Amino acid sequence: MDGMGAVGLRDTLIAGARVIDPASGFDGVADVLVRGGLIADIGPGLGAPEDAEVVRAEDAVLCPGLVDMRAELGEPGREYRETIKSVARGAAAGGITTLAALPDSLPAIDDPALVRLLRARGEETGSLTILPYGAVTRGCAGEQLAELGLLREAGAVGFTDGGRAIGPARLMRLALSYARGFGGIVVQHPEDRSLAEGGAATEGELATRLGLPGIPAAAEAIQVGRDIALARLTGGRLHFAHVSTAAALDLIRRAKDEGLRVTCDTAPPYFDLNEIAIGEFRTYAKLSPPLRAEADRRAVVAALADGTIDAVASDHQPRDADDKRLPFAEASPGGAGLVTLLPITLAQMHGGAISLPRAIALMTAGPADVLGVAQGRLAKGGVADLCLFHPDRAWQIEAGRMPGKAQNTPFDGRAVEGRVMGTWKAGRRVFG
Amino acid sequence: MRHLLAIEGLSPATIGELLNLAESYALLNRSGKTQRDVLRGRTLINLFFEDSTRTRTSFELAGKRLGADVINMSVSTSSVKKGETLLDTASTLNAMQCDLLVVRHDQSGAPNLLAQKVEAAVINAGDGTHEHPTQALLDALTIRRHRGKLEGLVIAICGDIGHSRVARSNIHLLLAMGSTVRVVGPPTLMPAAIEELGVTVFHDMAAGLAGADVVMMLRLQKERMTRNLIPSSREYFRFFGLDAAKLAVAKPNALVMHPGPMNRGVEIDSAVADDPAHSVIREQVEMGVAVRMAVLDRLSRPAVAPVKGARR
């Protein structure tokens, strides 16, 4: 489907893994036969055809290739941080085979030609499908609406201004309203700009002690509350990215109960870390939105479990040392996240907050459904995008030794359980 | 103690030692003698990314009185390409074999960053809205000389607490030494959750100053008005400026302090600032030199070798 159908590849039989496909609800030990880039068969005790490569996968879990619905590429414009090639390397190592790319690059993805370019560049990697978001506004500058129709036609998976919140209520209303006609979600960075401006950390005792300009946690709920009202007004399809506070999650929970077309994702730092991580001015833990208080972290965990949160995205934001080795308030926010998406999400499974199928759903069918794309599922006859991982195998996250270019992980030194053993893109093994 | 980056985290014992040492330097300074052998052959660099004549001069004088070679480096943050400054500067300083580095920066945490990269002992001379440790030490020394102690005193810190590194360092120090600390100011200039540090918050000068032993005023930057944190300087002075009437509710012999430079008629009335019965503002400047001599002396000493057999 993405031109990656690999003709002439050897058949592969992945044998004996616990196969989990949240989209269909399948969860059981089975063999998966891959032929011609597609899943030829799924079932227990499949024989290996002659010449087939057999991957013994007892004790491992096989699931759809992960769908990362939010990542920054670095390219075009900030290749010193990350290139598409290095993103593809990191993604493959993290079990990610489909990635939705944020448009606030240089230039911003506000032109149909750029959307086509990114899709093509994804195919060139041979390991990663890139689904570009189109900008909501030209240059992601928050003023003039971009050509949403043309962007969608060129293959934009949705619309967002990336890390910049869509500020004026009128503009958001128009975006939600106009995008309806073309399909495609509007993804908001939920943060009231006037409250967040100049801030570097969540307002509270820690920011006060460190003397850092604070952003009140309420800046998130304020934006979410307004945008839900606009979704109600327009009937638009609204998605909130990296939600990180209890108050915002409560509003989203109620909007869903009301039947509004509202969804949300979060990212691993917001359920694994709290603001204490920035102590001693650690800029690698400077994120946007900033890390929150422990009570908010717990609320995010609860929302992962109760279904309020639809997806976990890597929120991969590559930065290099020069972006980060600055006084805290001047350092660029953002953390690398491709390789840590799976293990940090699995930590919630190991901690008992969510089941293994739920953890996988949050990284496969969940985001695929939000985006309305076909990836993120295992089906006979479907494209063989696969992730094979060992849920218990331990390793240590170490900045400087991660696959890909970006090394700015907020999880440096963290021991995790859950290791990707193999990643297949359209039937071809691209990692492991 | 390898660096002096913050008061937060210093033990009461360490603070007490520094104050005792500073006290002895205060007496030495008054006697007109010097001890130029203490830092002889050492290089002290004053690295100021933010203008501050008085703090820089105070460190310069302290270094010279102890015999150090003192060099002043002023770095205009705007002229240097953002980002490269600090770490490039650090490697330059390492090459110069600087022993003591005094840093003033407009960003919180900048001295911490430098301390990771330079070989010199780093002294924070004020970083953003984080800390200004030597100011808190000199304030404490001034109070102690007048009251003989810090424990049990009621100290009211008034004004723009939110943007004040002086307030933060003073809060940490005074609480560590057993004082009771109140912070007084309009809610828009009060940092979030400041009460978690152990202080009591007041938004009314009469209540905040009632029975206080010491009233510390903070400088109000003009920028606070343009950012709408307060409507005007005259309104500020009416409710939060220290004048004789507001001071009257404090203890009769209350000390009035200000880290300088003062905005007369904004946060403090001249009549109070210049009243010798209360104001110790001039003495703060004098103690500033003594405290900085003590800090330079202490940080230039070789680290104490671990006691044999002691647990490491």
Interface residues (C-beta under 8 A of the other chain):
Chain A: E203 G204 E205 A207 T208 R209 L210 G211 L212 P213 G214 P216 E280 F281 D322 D323 R325 L326 P327 F328 A329 E330
Chain B: E8 K82 G83 E84 L86 L87 H105 Q107 S108 G109 A110 N112 L113 D127 G128 T129 H130 E131 R165 R168 P191 A192 A193 I194 E196 L197
